Every structure is written in structure tokens, then in C-alpha cells.
Amino acid sequence: MSDKIDEVKNNTSPPLTKEQVKQKQLDFVNQLNYTRLSKTIVQDLVNSRKESVLFQNYTKEEVVKFLANPQSSEKQIRIMSNFLYANSSHYRRLCNYFSKLATFNYYIAPYNLSKDKYNKISFLVNYQKVANLLEKFNLKSQLLKIFNVCFYQDMFAGLYFETPDSFDIIQINSDYVKISSKEDGCLVYSLDFNFFNNRQYLLDSYGDDIKQMYYNYAGYQEVIDGKKGKKVKGNPDLRWQEPLNQICIKINDDQLLYSLPPFASVFPEILNLEDYKLLKKAGEQLKNYKVLSMEIPIGDDGQFKVDEEIVTKFYNQACNNIADGVGIIVSPMKITQFSFQNSVTTETDAVNQAESELWSTSGSNGLLFGMGDNPSSSSLNISIKNDTSITYALLRQIENWLNKYIKKLNLPYDFKAHFLNQSIYDENEVCDRYQKAAMYGVSGSKSLYVASLGLSPSDVIAMQELEGALNFADDWVPMQSSSTMASDPTNTGGKPTNASKGKGLTESGSQTLEDDENANK
């Protein structure tokens, strides 16, 4: 006990053992290293390597589960598709590629034409009615909007509104729509009128028919002479009703019970791609980190030759004069090099592989999107033809809807609209095909040729009248060239004669003419 008291009075402590000295030195080094390196490297890299935060709506496991049960997870898949379309450039490009593939060029053809009841003037008047109607529809603009929605939601359900000189289509929220029937080859949907329970302010913009259908379901307050009357009860059986002014287009029209975006299978690949990009980014950052080593000299007895206070002083001084991307450690051993570049190449290859798998899973050629190393034009053309078959199938549904609408006009003659199987990749090829057919006089080929040039039937009628009024046929004289100049009927060919040059014959030439030696030449 007295020894302890003396120790306190003299402010001394018993000497440390060799093991205690080593432990103290080790703790000192660890403390200095942790202070700097935990901030410089560990924290930043861990945060940058988190799993994709871009797609935090659902985890990969949830997405796979949704795709395994598409009917029960229809809404969740649609939400995911909408989110990816807004946030993933790859998914947006894929959907836009298909939606913008067709040229939407069309022509109008008659059918059931009876020669006995045919009147040329009446026929042309009714043809022009149909042409003007389709011109009012502004099909190239409206169909682009419809196709765009179809390729990331599978189904477009909309309502159309028209006036004598305008036409527009608005989309209905797919969560409140179910396909209920089919008519004239067209899908017909029923609308859940609960959609308007909290959105009655939309009723006026949806038209009088929709408003009355909702009132029949939910009931309404009678208003007589500006005063509220009794409330008319609704009919709960009318919750689901089929709007008259509707249009419904669906890519997967062989599966009508639920909607499934056509490229839902690429969702996991997109999530993988984003994660690999984050890993690559972390690797790029990691290779920029540097570590400086400060060596503490050690004596033969294994103890530091420099005081801990001096080491700490110089360590802190160095830390205050370096960038955040540089770490400093102290060590009693010599350290030659630190390298963080081993994984960068591997992660870059993983990103390229993930992107390649994405396009492969979608079924489209990666060359169309700047990927792939096979520049073969034949394989690319075959891939495009396969892609266009999907878009052309949608065009057939549009044709059915347009022709159903034209039928309801009850015109004295029957007409149908038809879209050309022409894409932005084969415009010239299709034009050449119909041009050759027109040159050989194939019936109807002139109409198909002008349609392939992008002219609508209304354009053809109007431009023909305009060019006639401007007298293009007489006033539009082409520039003279060897192909447009008329030949001289008096020119029999051969070498120009002296007479044509205004010269007389030579003595030998006169003898040849007299003997008629050139008669058999």
C-alpha cells in the first residue's frame, strides 16, 4: 500500500513490459490511421457502392415476383414500366423505336362497288368526305401518341372528341379500365365510373355522354329553374359501362384478361445494368485514391526512435495539406505501393455485357442502339423486318377502328382505310416498288405510290386542284437536257454531210454520188 502512495506522490508508474510497449505503439498507429482513412476511403466507397437507388420503387426480388404473377400484379408492373420509361434511357429508346417505326402512310379504297348503282359524281363526293374526315383525325400525330403508350403499357384506352373541324383523343387511366367485348374486330373496354367519385371536376371535359353515364350510376341533384330539387338515386349496377366514343388498342390482343407491357421481361436486365454502372463508377473513383505512408523508424530494441508527440504533430500537419482523395497512414514497416485499379476493367466489361443482354432479351438488334460488334447489314435488315411485324399488327387494329367508324357514317358507297406496311427504314424501297407497279399500269398502284410518298388522299385531291389552277402542266417547263430535248425528225443519223455544213462536194465526192457507190452501205 505504501508503494502505491509513494508512486502517486512521485507521479511515477512502473516501467512497461515489452508486450505493453508494443501494444501501446500499435494502438497509437491504429488511432492515427483510422482518423484519416475512415473519412477518405471507407465511407465514400461504401456509400457509392450501394445497390441502385434510381429504381427504389421496387426491389429486384419484388420485380421478379411481379413478373411471375402478371395477372395479380398488373398494376405494379404498369407502375414499374411507367417509372422505367421516365428514368431509363435504354427502356425509353426501346419503346420509342417501336412506336416510331411505321410511317403511318395510308390510302382509301372502295369496296362492294356496284357498277349498276355507280354515279361518278356521287362516288367522288363521298370519297372526298372520307378523305376529309381522316385528314381531320390528324392520324400521324394521334397514332404516334397511341403507339407510344402501347409499347410501355400494352394497352391504350381512350375517348375521342370531335367537332366539325377538329378531333382529339385523350387517354383514360388504365387502372379503371377492363376489356369487356369485341365488335367489328375492335376491342371494347368498360370504364369503372368510380374514377369520377373524387374527380367530378373532370366530367365537363369528358363530354355530356360520360357525365350522364356517371349520374346514372352515382345519382344526381335535380336543378329546376336554378333551384336544387330532389336527389335522383343512382344505380350501383352501372359501375362498369362501355363509353360510346372510345378507342382501345392493345399489343398483346391474344391475352385480354390483363395488360402486360411487351418488354416487361427486360426489367431485371435494366436493374442489373444500373447496378453495374454504379460499380463501374465506384471503381473509377477508387483508382483515383492515393495513400501516403509515413514510416516511423524503429530501434534494435523494437521501440520507436521518434516520440509519439512528434509523430502526431507531423502526421496532423501532413493531413491538413493534402486533398480529400489522399489518405495517410503511419507504419513502422516500409510500404512500397497501394493500387486500387484491379477491378475497373472487369466492372467495365460487366457493364457492356449487361447492356448487351438487355438488347438481346428485348429481341431487337443491339446495333440499332449503338451496341454490338456485328455490322452485317443482312442480319440488321432481318431484325428490323421482325420488329416491324409487331408495329404493323397494331396498324391492323387501327384500320379496324377507322373502318368501323366509317361504316357508321352510312354513306351510299363503302370505303376502307388501309395503312402501308412501310417503315422509316424502307421508305425508298417501298416507294420504288409502287413506282414500278404504276409504270406498268397495275390498278391502284398510283394511289399506293402517292401514299408511299407521304401524301394523304386529301393532299392528292387538293394538290391536283391547286396545280390545275396554277396551270403547272403548261407553265412548268423542265430545263432542257439531252433527256428532255426532242429529236430532229429530218436527222437520219450518221456523219454530218457537206450539204448540212453548207459546203460543196469534192471531185471524188461528186464521182461517188454519180456512181451511187454508197447505196449498199
C-alpha positions as a Python dict, from the first residue, in 0.01 Angstrom:
ca = {
    (1, 'M'): (0, 0, 0),
    (2, 'S'): (281, 238, 86),
    (3, 'D'): (440, 165, -252),
    (4, 'K'): (124, 285, -424),
    (5, 'I'): (118, 606, -216),
    (6, 'D'): (482, 678, -298),
    (7, 'E'): (407, 615, -665),
    (8, 'V'): (131, 875, -664),
    (9, 'K'): (338, 1132, -473),
    (10, 'N'): (630, 1098, -710),
    (11, 'N'): (393, 1088, -1016),
    (12, 'T'): (574, 781, -1141),
    (13, 'S'): (450, 449, -1272),
    (14, 'P'): (616, 113, -1300),
    (15, 'P'): (804, 55, -1626),
    (16, 'L'): (603, -109, -1908),
    (17, 'T'): (684, -454, -2024),
    (18, 'K'): (792, -513, -2383),
    (19, 'E'): (447, -652, -2466),
    (20, 'Q'): (277, -345, -2322),
    (21, 'V'): (506, -110, -2518),
    (22, 'K'): (431, -290, -2843),
    (23, 'Q'): (57, -278, -2775),
    (24, 'K'): (72, 92, -2695),
    (25, 'Q'): (261, 165, -3016),
    (26, 'L'): (13, -42, -3216),
    (27, 'D'): (-284, 139, -3061),
    (28, 'F'): (-122, 471, -3140),
    (29, 'V'): (-70, 381, -3509),
    (30, 'N'): (-422, 241, -3540),
    (31, 'Q'): (-573, 556, -3393),
    (32, 'L'): (-390, 785, -3636),
    (33, 'N'): (-469, 570, -3939),
    (34, 'Y'): (-838, 528, -3860),
    (35, 'T'): (-892, 901, -3813),
    (36, 'R'): (-789, 983, -4169),
    (37, 'L'): (-866, 673, -4372),
    (38, 'S'): (-1217, 616, -4237),
    (39, 'K'): (-1315, 952, -4381),
    (40, 'T'): (-1113, 936, -4701),
    (41, 'I'): (-1181, 587, -4833),
    (42, 'V'): (-1412, 362, -4637),
    (43, 'Q'): (-1715, 586, -4600),
    (44, 'D'): (-1717, 726, -4955),
    (45, 'L'): (-1671, 393, -5130),
    (46, 'V'): (-1931, 212, -4924),
    (47, 'N'): (-2188, 481, -5000),
    (48, 'S'): (-2111, 485, -5372),
    (49, 'R'): (-2146, 108, -5397),
    (50, 'K'): (-2498, 91, -5262),
    (51, 'E'): (-2748, -101, -5474),
    (52, 'S'): (-2925, 108, -5736),
    (53, 'V'): (-3114, 391, -5570),
    (54, 'L'): (-3256, 501, -5907),
    (55, 'F'): (-3513, 224, -5903),
    (56, 'Q'): (-3608, 232, -5540),
    (57, 'N'): (-3981, 182, -5607),
    (58, 'Y'): (-3938, -196, -5601),
    (59, 'T'): (-3651, -432, -5530),
    (60, 'K'): (-3530, -681, -5788),
    (61, 'E'): (-3686, -963, -5592),
    (62, 'E'): (-4024, -789, -5599),
    (63, 'V'): (-3998, -723, -5973),
    (64, 'V'): (-3925, -1089, -6044),
    (65, 'K'): (-4220, -1187, -5824),
    (66, 'F'): (-4449, -946, -6013),
    (67, 'L'): (-4345, -1088, -6348),
    (68, 'A'): (-4410, -1441, -6226),
    (69, 'N'): (-4773, -1345, -6148),
    (70, 'P'): (-4863, -1079, -6410),
    (71, 'Q'): (-5239, -1101, -6369),
    (72, 'S'): (-5239, -1037, -5994),
    (73, 'S'): (-4957, -779, -6024),
    (74, 'E'): (-5086, -591, -6329),
    (75, 'K'): (-5091, -252, -6159),
    (76, 'Q'): (-4745, -288, -6002),
    (77, 'I'): (-4591, -391, -6337),
    (78, 'R'): (-4753, -95, -6508),
    (79, 'I'): (-4618, 142, -6240),
    (80, 'M'): (-4270, -6, -6284),
    (81, 'S'): (-4292, 31, -6661),
    (82, 'N'): (-4401, 394, -6634),
    (83, 'F'): (-4115, 462, -6394),
    (84, 'L'): (-3855, 299, -6616),
    (85, 'Y'): (-3985, 482, -6922),
    (86, 'A'): (-3934, 810, -6738),
    (87, 'N'): (-3594, 726, -6585),
    (88, 'S'): (-3417, 468, -6803),
    (89, 'S'): (-3284, 596, -7136),
    (90, 'H'): (-3246, 235, -7258),
    (91, 'Y'): (-3610, 148, -7191),
    (92, 'R'): (-3734, 474, -7339),
    (93, 'R'): (-3528, 425, -7655),
    (94, 'L'): (-3658, 70, -7693),
    (95, 'C'): (-4023, 176, -7662),
    (96, 'N'): (-3976, 481, -7886),
    (97, 'Y'): (-3802, 272, -8150),
    (98, 'F'): (-4110, 55, -8195),
    (99, 'S'): (-4367, 334, -8161),
    (100, 'K'): (-4195, 549, -8426),
    (101, 'L'): (-4111, 264, -8664),
    (102, 'A'): (-4411, 299, -8901),
    (103, 'T'): (-4460, 593, -9137),
    (104, 'F'): (-4841, 585, -9085),
    (105, 'N'): (-4892, 646, -9459),
    (106, 'Y'): (-5240, 537, -9570),
    (107, 'Y'): (-5480, 531, -9863),
    (108, 'I'): (-5857, 492, -9905),
    (109, 'A'): (-6003, 217, -10121),
    (110, 'P'): (-6366, 147, -10219),
    (111, 'Y'): (-6527, -197, -10190),
    (112, 'N'): (-6867, -353, -10265),
    (113, 'L'): (-6879, -119, -10564),
    (114, 'S'): (-7178, -193, -10787),
    (115, 'K'): (-7149, -76, -11147),
    (116, 'D'): (-7530, -70, -11179),
    (117, 'K'): (-7572, 187, -10899),
    (118, 'Y'): (-7249, 372, -10965),
    (119, 'N'): (-7266, 750, -11010),
    (120, 'K'): (-6928, 910, -11069),
    (121, 'I'): (-7011, 1249, -10918),
    (122, 'S'): (-7175, 1100, -10608),
    (123, 'F'): (-6891, 849, -10570),
    (124, 'L'): (-6622, 1121, -10579),
    (125, 'V'): (-6818, 1343, -10337),
    (126, 'N'): (-6841, 1061, -10081),
    (127, 'Y'): (-6477, 964, -10135),
    (128, 'Q'): (-6377, 1321, -10056),
    (129, 'K'): (-6594, 1312, -9740),
    (130, 'V'): (-6395, 1015, -9612),
    (131, 'A'): (-6065, 1173, -9716),
    (132, 'N'): (-6151, 1497, -9534),
    (133, 'L'): (-6264, 1301, -9227),
    (134, 'L'): (-5932, 1115, -9197),
    (135, 'E'): (-5747, 1440, -9257),
    (136, 'K'): (-5935, 1591, -8963),
    (137, 'F'): (-5830, 1296, -8746),
    (138, 'N'): (-5464, 1403, -8788),
    (139, 'L'): (-5365, 1039, -8779),
    (140, 'K'): (-4987, 1072, -8786),
    (141, 'S'): (-4994, 1278, -8467),
    (142, 'Q'): (-5268, 1087, -8283),
    (143, 'L'): (-5134, 741, -8368),
    (144, 'L'): (-4785, 829, -8252),
    (145, 'K'): (-4931, 912, -7911),
    (146, 'I'): (-5133, 589, -7901),
    (147, 'F'): (-4845, 367, -8012),
    (148, 'N'): (-4611, 527, -7761),
    (149, 'V'): (-4841, 436, -7471),
    (150, 'C'): (-4900, 84, -7605),
    (151, 'F'): (-4532, -4, -7606),
    (152, 'Y'): (-4478, 73, -7240),
    (153, 'Q'): (-4827, -7, -7106),
    (154, 'D'): (-4951, -270, -7354),
    (155, 'M'): (-5296, -110, -7385),
    (156, 'F'): (-5423, 233, -7480),
    (157, 'A'): (-5779, 305, -7369),
    (158, 'G'): (-5906, 646, -7471),
    (159, 'L'): (-6201, 867, -7551),
    (160, 'Y'): (-6225, 1069, -7870),
    (161, 'F'): (-6390, 1408, -7908),
    (162, 'E'): (-6470, 1583, -8233),
    (163, 'T'): (-6621, 1896, -8374),
    (164, 'P'): (-6689, 1972, -8742),
    (165, 'D'): (-6326, 2082, -8788),
    (166, 'S'): (-6124, 1922, -8504),
    (167, 'F'): (-6057, 1586, -8342),
    (168, 'D'): (-5870, 1475, -8030),
    (169, 'I'): (-5811, 1160, -7825),
    (170, 'I'): (-5740, 1153, -7451),
    (171, 'Q'): (-5613, 857, -7253),
    (172, 'I'): (-5810, 701, -6968),
    (173, 'N'): (-5628, 580, -6655),
    (174, 'S'): (-5564, 210, -6721),
    (175, 'D'): (-5631, 125, -6355),
    (176, 'Y'): (-6002, 191, -6417),
    (177, 'V'): (-6037, 2, -6746),
    (178, 'K'): (-6122, -359, -6834),
    (179, 'I'): (-6174, -510, -7179),
    (180, 'S'): (-6532, -633, -7191),
    (181, 'S'): (-6618, -720, -7553),
    (182, 'K'): (-6518, -711, -7918),
    (183, 'E'): (-6703, -551, -8209),
    (184, 'D'): (-6611, -549, -8581),
    (185, 'G'): (-6263, -668, -8490),
    (186, 'C'): (-6221, -384, -8238),
    (187, 'L'): (-6162, -424, -7866),
    (188, 'V'): (-6423, -257, -7643),
    (189, 'Y'): (-6349, -161, -7283),
    (190, 'S'): (-6567, -83, -6983),
    (191, 'L'): (-6486, 214, -6763),
    (192, 'D'): (-6509, 200, -6385),
    (193, 'F'): (-6713, 511, -6306),
    (194, 'N'): (-6577, 517, -5953),
    (195, 'F'): (-6294, 700, -6129),
    (196, 'F'): (-6507, 1017, -6111),
    (197, 'N'): (-6604, 990, -5744),
    (198, 'N'): (-6317, 1220, -5645),
    (199, 'R'): (-6280, 1376, -5989),
    (200, 'Q'): (-6622, 1520, -6070),
    (201, 'Y'): (-6448, 1837, -6188),
    (202, 'L'): (-6339, 1634, -6494),
    (203, 'L'): (-6692, 1545, -6604),
    (204, 'D'): (-6744, 1857, -6814),
    (205, 'S'): (-6420, 1798, -7005),
    (206, 'Y'): (-6516, 1433, -7070),
    (207, 'G'): (-6837, 1525, -7252),
    (208, 'D'): (-7211, 1507, -7189),
    (209, 'D'): (-7237, 1132, -7258),
    (210, 'I'): (-6981, 1042, -6990),
    (211, 'K'): (-7140, 1288, -6747),
    (212, 'Q'): (-7486, 1133, -6793),
    (213, 'M'): (-7346, 781, -6757),
    (214, 'Y'): (-7185, 880, -6426),
    (215, 'Y'): (-7507, 1042, -6299),
    (216, 'N'): (-7698, 726, -6390),
    (217, 'Y'): (-7454, 532, -6171),
    (218, 'A'): (-7395, 769, -5877),
    (219, 'G'): (-7719, 972, -5880),
    (220, 'Y'): (-7752, 1348, -5906),
    (221, 'Q'): (-7929, 1651, -5765),
    (222, 'E'): (-8211, 1787, -5980),
    (223, 'V'): (-8191, 2155, -6061),
    (224, 'I'): (-8517, 2327, -6168),
    (225, 'D'): (-8522, 2698, -6250),
    (226, 'G'): (-8185, 2738, -6084),
    (227, 'K'): (-8300, 2575, -5760),
    (228, 'K'): (-8192, 2241, -5621),
    (229, 'G'): (-8462, 1980, -5622),
    (230, 'K'): (-8483, 1624, -5504),
    (231, 'K'): (-8189, 1390, -5539),
    (232, 'V'): (-8227, 1119, -5801),
    (233, 'K'): (-8086, 784, -5688),
    (234, 'G'): (-7822, 612, -5892),
    (235, 'N'): (-7787, 251, -5998),
    (236, 'P'): (-7487, 68, -5845),
    (237, 'D'): (-7512, -194, -6122),
    (238, 'L'): (-7390, 71, -6366),
    (239, 'R'): (-7046, 97, -6211),
    (240, 'W'): (-6887, -56, -6525),
    (241, 'Q'): (-7013, 90, -6854),
    (242, 'E'): (-6887, 100, -7214),
    (243, 'P'): (-6841, 457, -7343),
    (244, 'L'): (-6963, 509, -7699),
    (245, 'N'): (-6683, 743, -7811),
    (246, 'Q'): (-6400, 508, -7724),
    (247, 'I'): (-6088, 363, -7882),
    (248, 'C'): (-5897, 64, -7745),
    (249, 'I'): (-5569, -66, -7887),
    (250, 'K'): (-5367, -348, -7729),
    (251, 'I'): (-5039, -507, -7836),
    (252, 'N'): (-5100, -843, -7668),
    (253, 'D'): (-5451, -880, -7808),
    (254, 'D'): (-5433, -1257, -7763),
    (255, 'Q'): (-5440, -1201, -7384),
    (256, 'L'): (-5738, -983, -7287),
    (257, 'L'): (-5768, -1063, -6915),
    (258, 'Y'): (-5483, -835, -6813),
    (259, 'S'): (-5224, -597, -6956),
    (260, 'L'): (-4854, -679, -6968),
    (261, 'P'): (-4603, -435, -7124),
    (262, 'P'): (-4439, -610, -7420),
    (263, 'F'): (-4087, -550, -7286),
    (264, 'A'): (-4153, -629, -6920),
    (265, 'S'): (-3901, -914, -6947),
    (266, 'V'): (-3614, -661, -6964),
    (267, 'F'): (-3692, -508, -6623),
    (268, 'P'): (-3436, -726, -6435),
    (269, 'E'): (-3170, -654, -6700),
    (270, 'I'): (-3224, -280, -6665),
    (271, 'L'): (-3186, -304, -6288),
    (272, 'N'): (-2868, -510, -6328),
    (273, 'L'): (-2730, -260, -6577),
    (274, 'E'): (-2778, 32, -6340),
    (275, 'D'): (-2609, -156, -6057),
    (276, 'Y'): (-2311, -242, -6277),
    (277, 'K'): (-2285, 125, -6375),
    (278, 'L'): (-2263, 220, -6009),
    (279, 'L'): (-1993, -41, -5954),
    (280, 'K'): (-1801, 95, -6250),
    (281, 'K'): (-1835, 447, -6116),
    (282, 'A'): (-1708, 336, -5776),
    (283, 'G'): (-1415, 161, -5945),
    (284, 'E'): (-1328, 475, -6141),
    (285, 'Q'): (-1335, 674, -5819),
    (286, 'L'): (-1135, 413, -5634),
    (287, 'K'): (-845, 420, -5880),
    (288, 'N'): (-808, 793, -5814),
    (289, 'Y'): (-747, 742, -5442),
    (290, 'K'): (-387, 761, -5316),
    (291, 'V'): (-232, 653, -4988),
    (292, 'L'): (86, 809, -4849),
    (293, 'S'): (288, 611, -4597),
    (294, 'M'): (490, 779, -4318),
    (295, 'E'): (749, 538, -4183),
    (296, 'I'): (838, 555, -3813),
    (297, 'P'): (1198, 444, -3754),
    (298, 'I'): (1243, 162, -3501),
    (299, 'G'): (1548, 82, -3295),
    (300, 'D'): (1711, -255, -3240),
    (301, 'D'): (1507, -299, -2926),
    (302, 'G'): (1183, -271, -3127),
    (303, 'Q'): (1081, 72, -2992),
    (304, 'F'): (1012, 395, -3185),
    (305, 'K'): (1311, 625, -3227),
    (306, 'V'): (1075, 926, -3259),
    (307, 'D'): (845, 1046, -2984),
    (308, 'E'): (472, 987, -3031),
    (309, 'E'): (407, 1359, -2988),
    (310, 'I'): (641, 1440, -3278),
    (311, 'V'): (485, 1172, -3497),
    (312, 'T'): (138, 1306, -3421),
    (313, 'K'): (246, 1663, -3494),
    (314, 'F'): (389, 1583, -3836),
    (315, 'Y'): (102, 1348, -3917),
    (316, 'N'): (-158, 1617, -3849),
    (317, 'Q'): (46, 1871, -4042),
    (318, 'A'): (52, 1642, -4347),
    (319, 'C'): (-322, 1572, -4319),
    (320, 'N'): (-401, 1942, -4326),
    (321, 'N'): (-213, 1994, -4653),
    (322, 'I'): (-345, 1715, -4879),
    (323, 'A'): (-663, 1668, -5085),
    (324, 'D'): (-961, 1467, -4964),
    (325, 'G'): (-884, 1188, -5208),
    (326, 'V'): (-548, 1118, -5048),
    (327, 'G'): (-505, 910, -4734),
    (328, 'I'): (-212, 898, -4495),
    (329, 'I'): (-102, 612, -4274),
    (330, 'V'): (188, 567, -4039),
    (331, 'S'): (368, 239, -4012),
    (332, 'P'): (690, 108, -3862),
    (333, 'M'): (733, -103, -4176),
    (334, 'K'): (824, 6, -4525),
    (335, 'I'): (528, 10, -4767),
    (336, 'T'): (607, 15, -5135),
    (337, 'Q'): (277, 68, -5318),
    (338, 'F'): (-100, 66, -5289),
    (339, 'S'): (-311, 4, -5603),
    (340, 'F'): (-691, 18, -5637),
    (341, 'Q'): (-718, -37, -6014),
    (342, 'N'): (-759, -414, -6031),
    (343, 'S'): (-1139, -423, -6067),
    (344, 'V'): (-1202, -131, -6305),
    (345, 'T'): (-1158, -328, -6630),
    (346, 'T'): (-1370, -614, -6500),
    (347, 'E'): (-1652, -380, -6400),
    (348, 'T'): (-1641, -204, -6739),
    (349, 'D'): (-1675, -540, -6913),
    (350, 'A'): (-1966, -625, -6683),
    (351, 'V'): (-2149, -305, -6785),
    (352, 'N'): (-2105, -385, -7157),
    (353, 'Q'): (-2221, -741, -7101),
    (354, 'A'): (-2528, -627, -6908),
    (355, 'E'): (-2619, -380, -7184),
    (356, 'S'): (-2577, -648, -7448),
    (357, 'E'): (-2803, -885, -7253),
    (358, 'L'): (-3066, -611, -7224),
    (359, 'W'): (-3097, -572, -7603),
    (360, 'S'): (-3075, -947, -7653),
    (361, 'T'): (-3361, -1005, -7408),
    (362, 'S'): (-3572, -739, -7583),
    (363, 'G'): (-3540, -932, -7910),
    (364, 'S'): (-3403, -632, -8103),
    (365, 'N'): (-3060, -596, -8261),
    (366, 'G'): (-2823, -401, -8038),
    (367, 'L'): (-2670, -234, -8345),
    (368, 'L'): (-2984, -22, -8368),
    (369, 'F'): (-2896, 129, -8031),
    (370, 'G'): (-2520, 164, -8074),
    (371, 'M'): (-2430, -180, -7935),
    (372, 'G'): (-2289, -496, -8088),
    (373, 'D'): (-1984, -575, -8300),
    (374, 'N'): (-2152, -745, -8597),
    (375, 'P'): (-2201, -482, -8869),
    (376, 'S'): (-2369, -726, -9110),
    (377, 'S'): (-2640, -533, -9296),
    (378, 'S'): (-2831, -852, -9378),
    (379, 'S'): (-2872, -955, -9015),
    (380, 'L'): (-2973, -598, -8925),
    (381, 'N'): (-3236, -586, -9202),
    (382, 'I'): (-3385, -918, -9091),
    (383, 'S'): (-3404, -791, -8733),
    (384, 'I'): (-3582, -472, -8846),
    (385, 'K'): (-3833, -672, -9053),
    (386, 'N'): (-3910, -882, -8747),
    (387, 'D'): (-3962, -565, -8540),
    (388, 'T'): (-4190, -407, -8800),
    (389, 'S'): (-4424, -707, -8789),
    (390, 'I'): (-4515, -609, -8431),
    (391, 'T'): (-4586, -248, -8530),
    (392, 'Y'): (-4784, -349, -8840),
    (393, 'A'): (-5007, -572, -8626),
    (394, 'L'): (-5105, -260, -8430),
    (395, 'L'): (-5179, -79, -8756),
    (396, 'R'): (-5431, -350, -8844),
    (397, 'Q'): (-5617, -272, -8518),
    (398, 'I'): (-5620, 98, -8609),
    (399, 'E'): (-5761, 7, -8951),
    (400, 'N'): (-6041, -190, -8787),
    (401, 'W'): (-6133, 104, -8566),
    (402, 'L'): (-6127, 356, -8854),
    (403, 'N'): (-6331, 133, -9083),
    (404, 'K'): (-6583, 73, -8806),
    (405, 'Y'): (-6615, 450, -8770),
    (406, 'I'): (-6656, 495, -9149),
    (407, 'K'): (-6930, 229, -9156),
    (408, 'K'): (-7132, 426, -8905),
    (409, 'L'): (-7144, 719, -9149),
    (410, 'N'): (-7390, 516, -9363),
    (411, 'L'): (-7254, 651, -9690),
    (412, 'P'): (-7404, 527, -10021),
    (413, 'Y'): (-7065, 378, -10107),
    (414, 'D'): (-6836, 162, -9895),
    (415, 'F'): (-6481, 278, -9827),
    (416, 'K'): (-6199, 142, -9614),
    (417, 'A'): (-5872, 293, -9492),
    (418, 'H'): (-5554, 92, -9519),
    (419, 'F'): (-5203, 167, -9387),
    (420, 'L'): (-4899, 78, -9591),
    (421, 'N'): (-4652, -171, -9449),
    (422, 'Q'): (-4383, 94, -9470),
    (423, 'S'): (-4126, 179, -9204),
    (424, 'I'): (-3877, 462, -9168),
    (425, 'Y'): (-3606, 211, -9266),
    (426, 'D'): (-3754, 102, -9601),
    (427, 'E'): (-3932, 415, -9726),
    (428, 'N'): (-3737, 430, -10053),
    (429, 'E'): (-3769, 58, -10115),
    (430, 'V'): (-4150, 70, -10082),
    (431, 'C'): (-4169, 384, -10299),
    (432, 'D'): (-3967, 213, -10574),
    (433, 'R'): (-4192, -94, -10562),
    (434, 'Y'): (-4513, 105, -10614),
    (435, 'Q'): (-4349, 333, -10872),
    (436, 'K'): (-4259, 33, -11088),
    (437, 'A'): (-4612, -107, -11045),
    (438, 'A'): (-4756, 230, -11155),
    (439, 'M'): (-4526, 238, -11460),
    (440, 'Y'): (-4663, -99, -11568),
    (441, 'G'): (-5023, 15, -11519),
    (442, 'V'): (-5118, -203, -11220),
    (443, 'S'): (-5462, -96, -11093),
    (444, 'G'): (-5449, 109, -10774),
    (445, 'S'): (-5070, 137, -10780),
    (446, 'K'): (-5080, 514, -10842),
    (447, 'S'): (-5274, 566, -10518),
    (448, 'L'): (-5031, 343, -10331),
    (449, 'Y'): (-4736, 526, -10483),
    (450, 'V'): (-4851, 873, -10375),
    (451, 'A'): (-4933, 729, -10030),
    (452, 'S'): (-4578, 590, -10002),
    (453, 'L'): (-4451, 943, -10071),
    (454, 'G'): (-4632, 1061, -9758),
    (455, 'L'): (-4928, 1226, -9932),
    (456, 'S'): (-5269, 1167, -9780),
    (457, 'P'): (-5576, 1118, -10006),
    (458, 'S'): (-5689, 1467, -9913),
    (459, 'D'): (-5347, 1604, -10011),
    (460, 'V'): (-5368, 1438, -10353),
    (461, 'I'): (-5713, 1585, -10425),
    (462, 'A'): (-5620, 1933, -10305),
    (463, 'M'): (-5279, 1945, -10473),
    (464, 'Q'): (-5424, 1826, -10803),
    (465, 'E'): (-5674, 2113, -10795),
    (466, 'L'): (-5402, 2358, -10691),
    (467, 'E'): (-5164, 2255, -10971),
    (468, 'G'): (-5450, 2276, -11220),
    (469, 'A'): (-5538, 2628, -11101),
    (470, 'L'): (-5173, 2732, -11122),
    (471, 'N'): (-5152, 2579, -11472),
    (472, 'F'): (-4850, 2372, -11380),
    (473, 'A'): (-4900, 2144, -11682),
    (474, 'D'): (-4836, 2428, -11927),
    (475, 'D'): (-4620, 2666, -11729),
    (476, 'W'): (-4391, 2417, -11556),
    (477, 'V'): (-4138, 2367, -11837),
    (478, 'P'): (-3849, 2139, -11740),
    (479, 'M'): (-3492, 2251, -11806),
    (480, 'Q'): (-3354, 2142, -12145),
    (481, 'S'): (-3118, 1847, -12140),
    (482, 'S'): (-3034, 1550, -12357),
    (483, 'S'): (-3316, 1357, -12195),
    (484, 'T'): (-3582, 1630, -12245),
    (485, 'M'): (-3488, 1768, -12589),
    (486, 'A'): (-3697, 1643, -12882),
    (487, 'S'): (-3506, 1478, -13164),
    (488, 'D'): (-3492, 1631, -13519),
    (489, 'P'): (-3723, 1423, -13743),
    (490, 'T'): (-3515, 1514, -14051),
    (491, 'N'): (-3197, 1383, -13893),
    (492, 'T'): (-3128, 1036, -14033),
    (493, 'G'): (-2814, 988, -13831),
    (494, 'G'): (-2458, 920, -13945),
    (495, 'K'): (-2171, 1157, -14019),
    (496, 'P'): (-2277, 1517, -14099),
    (497, 'T'): (-2279, 1582, -14479),
    (498, 'N'): (-2109, 1867, -14661),
    (499, 'A'): (-2453, 1989, -14762),
    (500, 'S'): (-2556, 2017, -14395),
    (501, 'K'): (-2244, 2227, -14340),
    (502, 'G'): (-2313, 2449, -14645),
    (503, 'K'): (-2015, 2314, -14841),
    (504, 'G'): (-1991, 2169, -15191),
    (505, 'L'): (-1873, 1820, -15285),
    (506, 'T'): (-1515, 1744, -15376),
    (507, 'E'): (-1426, 1587, -15713),
    (508, 'S'): (-1411, 1237, -15561),
    (509, 'G'): (-1734, 1301, -15372),
    (510, 'S'): (-1915, 1402, -15692),
    (511, 'Q'): (-1793, 1084, -15862),
    (512, 'T'): (-1914, 873, -15570),
    (513, 'L'): (-2257, 1039, -15585),
    (514, 'E'): (-2277, 992, -15962),
    (515, 'D'): (-2188, 621, -15941),
    (516, 'D'): (-2418, 575, -15634),
    (517, 'E'): (-2143, 383, -15456),
    (518, 'N'): (-2297, 438, -15107),
    (519, 'A'): (-2631, 276, -15189),
    (520, 'N'): (-2541, -59, -15034),
    (521, 'K'): (-2351, 79, -14735),
}
